[in-house]
Amino acid sequence: MIVHIMLRVKNISKSKIFYDSLLHTIGYKIVLGKDDDLFRGYGPKNDPGFEIVQEDRLHPANSNVHIAFKVLDKKNCQFISSNGN
């Protein structure tokens, strides 16, 4: 199960406008972040499954895409760790 996806964006203000509208169409709402924050989380109910964050000097946009998976137990986690590249 995917827990959440985080994207770094060049312009958080423009990205908020775009993703607010887009994700509303699939039932996601703003669940984290305020209008003046450099971060926003979206999801159904209070679960931020999709997040955007303003790029910075060390983390430019379109780099370090963060996807978090939920595993059932430690055995599954070890399988993923040992079979990843």
Residue frames as a rotation matrix with the C-alpha (Angstrom) as fourth column:
MET 1
0.583 0.812 0.000 0.00
0.812 -0.583 0.000 0.00
0.000 0.000 -1.000 0.00
ILE 2
-0.371 -0.643 0.670 1.30
0.563 -0.729 -0.388 3.46
0.738 0.233 0.633 -0.83
VAL 3
-0.074 0.274 -0.959 1.20
0.953 -0.264 -0.148 5.65
-0.293 -0.925 -0.241 2.29
HIS 4
0.704 0.322 -0.633 2.07
0.141 -0.937 -0.320 8.96
-0.696 0.136 -0.705 0.64
ILE 5
0.177 -0.622 0.763 3.86
0.973 -0.008 -0.232 10.62
0.151 0.783 0.603 -2.27
MET 6
0.510 -0.091 -0.855 5.79
0.313 -0.907 0.283 13.88
-0.801 -0.412 -0.434 -1.88
LEU 7
0.357 -0.369 0.858 6.82
0.897 -0.122 -0.425 16.10
0.261 0.922 0.287 -4.80
ARG 8
-0.238 -0.476 -0.846 9.14
0.530 -0.794 0.297 19.10
-0.814 -0.378 0.442 -4.66
VAL 9
0.513 0.532 0.674 7.89
0.858 -0.295 -0.421 21.97
-0.025 0.794 -0.607 -6.79
LYS 10
-0.493 -0.738 0.461 9.46
0.774 -0.614 -0.154 25.15
0.397 0.281 0.874 -8.18
ASN 11
-0.774 0.316 0.549 6.60
-0.346 -0.937 0.051 27.48
0.530 -0.151 0.834 -7.27
ILE 12
-0.879 0.408 -0.246 4.50
0.462 0.608 -0.646 26.42
-0.114 -0.682 -0.723 -4.27
SER 13
-0.511 0.721 -0.468 1.90
-0.311 -0.663 -0.681 29.18
-0.801 -0.203 0.563 -4.84
LYS 14
-0.255 0.383 -0.888 1.15
-0.963 -0.015 0.270 28.13
0.090 0.924 0.372 -8.42
SER 15
-0.798 -0.106 -0.593 1.32
-0.148 0.989 0.022 24.45
0.584 0.106 -0.805 -7.48
LYS 16
-0.840 0.541 -0.049 -1.22
0.152 0.147 -0.977 24.92
-0.521 -0.828 -0.206 -4.69
ILE 17
-0.205 0.783 -0.587 -3.70
-0.780 -0.493 -0.386 26.47
-0.591 0.378 0.712 -7.14
PHE 18
-0.321 0.008 -0.947 -3.17
-0.815 0.507 0.280 23.62
0.482 0.862 -0.156 -9.62
TYR 19
-0.835 -0.090 -0.543 -3.28
0.086 0.953 -0.290 20.73
0.543 -0.289 -0.788 -7.14
ASP 20
-0.760 0.649 0.037 -6.12
-0.238 -0.225 -0.945 22.24
-0.605 -0.727 0.325 -5.07
SER 21
-0.007 0.786 -0.618 -8.30
-0.946 -0.206 -0.252 22.16
-0.325 0.583 0.744 -8.17
LEU 22
-0.284 -0.190 -0.940 -7.05
-0.694 0.717 0.065 18.87
0.662 0.670 -0.336 -9.60
LEU 23
-0.920 -0.192 -0.342 -7.19
0.053 0.803 -0.594 16.81
0.388 -0.565 -0.728 -6.43
HIS 24
-0.597 0.791 0.131 -10.60
-0.579 -0.313 -0.753 18.21
-0.555 -0.525 0.645 -5.44
THR 25
0.000 0.625 -0.781 -12.02
-0.974 0.176 0.141 16.39
0.226 0.761 0.608 -8.47
ILE 26
-0.201 -0.088 -0.976 -10.99
-0.109 0.992 -0.067 13.02
0.973 0.093 -0.209 -6.98
GLY 27
0.700 0.670 -0.248 -12.26
0.186 0.165 0.969 13.82
0.690 -0.724 -0.009 -3.51
TYR 28
-0.156 -0.804 -0.574 -8.98
0.940 0.059 -0.337 14.93
0.305 -0.592 0.746 -1.93
LYS 29
0.872 0.362 0.330 -9.02
0.235 -0.900 0.368 17.96
0.430 -0.243 -0.869 0.33
ILE 30
-0.061 -0.884 0.463 -6.32
-0.318 -0.422 -0.849 20.03
0.946 -0.199 -0.255 2.01
VAL 31
0.801 0.334 -0.497 -5.43
0.294 0.504 0.812 18.24
0.522 -0.796 0.305 5.24
LEU 32
0.293 -0.761 -0.578 -2.00
0.836 -0.090 0.542 19.76
-0.464 -0.642 0.610 6.04
GLY 33
-0.667 -0.689 0.282 -0.53
0.744 -0.596 0.303 23.21
-0.041 0.412 0.910 5.52
LYS 34
0.259 0.670 -0.695 -1.83
0.490 -0.712 -0.503 26.75
-0.832 -0.210 -0.513 5.53
ASP 35
0.933 0.206 0.295 -1.91
0.355 -0.392 -0.849 29.28
-0.059 0.897 -0.439 2.70
ASP 36
0.725 -0.688 0.046 1.45
-0.670 -0.718 -0.189 30.78
0.163 0.106 -0.981 3.68
ASP 37
0.449 -0.558 0.698 3.22
-0.246 0.673 0.697 27.43
-0.859 -0.485 0.165 4.29
LEU 38
-0.167 -0.601 -0.782 5.83
-0.976 -0.010 0.216 25.99
-0.138 0.799 -0.585 1.92
PHE 39
-0.997 -0.077 0.006 4.14
-0.077 0.997 0.020 22.60
-0.008 0.020 -1.000 2.23
ARG 40
-0.142 0.988 0.057 0.68
-0.984 -0.134 -0.120 21.19
-0.111 -0.073 0.991 1.57
GLY 41
-0.968 -0.092 0.233 -0.81
-0.094 0.996 0.005 17.75
-0.232 -0.017 -0.973 2.10
TYR 42
-0.251 0.902 -0.352 -3.94
-0.952 -0.163 0.261 16.42
0.178 0.401 0.899 0.40
GLY 43
-0.975 -0.048 -0.216 -6.06
-0.043 0.999 -0.025 13.39
0.217 -0.015 -0.976 1.00
PRO 44
0.000 0.990 -0.140 -9.43
0.030 0.140 0.990 11.93
1.000 -0.004 -0.030 1.77
LYS 45
0.802 0.353 -0.481 -10.54
0.486 0.083 0.870 12.65
0.347 -0.932 -0.105 5.31
ASN 46
0.849 -0.518 0.105 -7.44
-0.489 -0.695 0.527 13.53
-0.200 -0.498 -0.844 7.39
ASP 47
0.469 -0.671 0.574 -4.94
0.397 0.741 0.542 11.27
-0.789 -0.026 0.614 5.62
PRO 48
0.492 -0.316 -0.811 -2.37
-0.658 -0.746 -0.108 13.19
-0.571 0.587 -0.574 3.51
GLY 49
0.563 -0.222 0.796 -1.63
0.413 0.910 -0.039 10.72
-0.716 0.351 0.604 0.72
PHE 50
0.300 -0.446 0.843 -0.22
0.873 -0.229 -0.431 13.35
0.385 0.865 0.320 -1.65
GLU 51
0.571 -0.200 -0.796 2.10
0.490 -0.695 0.526 16.17
-0.658 -0.691 -0.299 -0.58
ILE 52
0.516 -0.488 0.704 3.87
0.576 -0.410 -0.707 19.06
0.633 0.771 0.069 -2.28
VAL 53
0.563 -0.434 -0.704 6.75
0.571 -0.411 0.710 21.06
-0.598 -0.802 0.017 -0.84
GLN 54
0.939 -0.253 -0.234 8.67
-0.338 -0.810 -0.480 24.10
-0.068 0.530 -0.845 -2.09
GLU 55
0.582 -0.810 -0.077 12.07
0.609 0.496 -0.619 23.30
0.539 0.313 0.782 -3.56
ASP 56
0.889 -0.428 -0.165 15.17
-0.196 -0.680 0.707 24.63
-0.415 -0.596 -0.688 -1.81
ARG 57
0.327 -0.847 -0.419 18.89
-0.945 -0.296 -0.141 24.88
-0.005 0.442 -0.897 -2.57
LEU 58
-0.611 -0.629 0.481 19.62
-0.673 0.733 0.102 21.33
-0.416 -0.261 -0.871 -1.42
HIS 59
-0.515 0.545 0.662 16.44
0.451 0.829 -0.332 19.77
-0.729 0.127 -0.672 -2.81
PRO 60
-0.826 0.182 -0.533 15.51
-0.494 -0.690 0.530 21.14
-0.271 0.701 0.660 -6.26
ALA 61
0.226 0.974 -0.032 12.15
-0.782 0.162 -0.602 20.49
-0.581 0.161 0.798 -7.88
ASN 62
0.776 0.225 -0.589 11.75
-0.569 0.654 -0.499 17.14
0.272 0.723 0.635 -9.62
SER 63
-0.324 -0.864 -0.386 14.44
-0.410 0.496 -0.765 15.56
0.852 -0.089 -0.515 -7.47
ASN 64
-0.983 -0.172 0.061 14.20
-0.130 0.424 -0.897 13.20
0.128 -0.889 -0.439 -4.56
VAL 65
-0.069 0.994 -0.087 10.61
-0.665 0.019 0.746 12.15
0.743 0.110 0.660 -5.21
HIS 66
-0.854 -0.196 0.482 9.48
-0.518 0.410 -0.751 10.58
-0.050 -0.891 -0.452 -1.96
ILE 67
0.097 0.872 -0.479 7.11
-0.617 0.431 0.658 7.60
0.781 0.232 0.580 -2.04
ALA 68
-0.657 -0.271 0.703 6.33
-0.748 0.347 -0.566 5.80
-0.091 -0.898 -0.430 1.21
PHE 69
-0.174 0.554 -0.814 4.95
-0.346 0.739 0.578 2.26
0.922 0.382 0.063 1.26
LYS 70
0.059 0.254 0.965 3.19
-0.989 0.149 0.021 0.53
-0.138 -0.956 0.260 4.11
VAL 71
-0.470 -0.251 -0.846 4.14
-0.415 0.909 -0.039 -3.10
0.779 0.333 -0.531 4.68
LEU 72
0.538 0.815 -0.216 2.29
-0.253 0.400 0.881 -5.67
0.804 -0.419 0.422 6.73
ASP 73
0.970 -0.244 -0.014 5.21
0.101 0.350 0.931 -6.81
-0.222 -0.904 0.364 8.85
LYS 74
0.348 -0.924 -0.157 8.99
-0.580 -0.344 0.739 -6.81
-0.737 -0.166 -0.656 9.29
LYS 75
-0.112 -0.358 0.927 9.38
0.429 0.824 0.370 -9.78
-0.896 0.439 0.061 6.93
ASN 76
0.655 0.415 0.632 7.87
0.745 -0.217 -0.630 -7.77
-0.124 0.884 -0.451 4.06
CYS 77
0.908 -0.366 -0.206 10.13
-0.347 -0.930 0.124 -4.83
-0.237 -0.041 -0.971 4.88
GLN 78
0.036 -0.936 0.350 13.21
-0.309 0.322 0.895 -7.08
-0.950 -0.140 -0.278 4.81
PHE 79
0.151 0.092 0.984 12.11
0.778 0.603 -0.175 -8.52
-0.610 0.792 0.019 1.45
ILE 80
0.939 0.238 0.249 11.80
0.342 -0.741 -0.577 -5.04
0.047 0.627 -0.777 -0.05
SER 81
0.673 -0.733 -0.099 15.16
-0.568 -0.597 0.566 -3.95
-0.474 -0.325 -0.818 1.38
SER 82
-0.102 -0.778 0.619 17.03
-0.085 0.627 0.774 -7.01
-0.991 0.026 -0.130 0.12
ASN 83
0.002 0.168 0.986 15.51
0.873 0.480 -0.083 -6.89
-0.487 0.861 -0.146 -3.38
GLY 84
0.887 0.303 -0.350 15.79
0.150 -0.904 -0.401 -3.17
-0.438 0.303 -0.847 -4.06
ASN 85
0.458 -0.743 0.489 18.43
0.751 0.029 -0.660 -1.61
0.476 0.669 0.571 -6.28
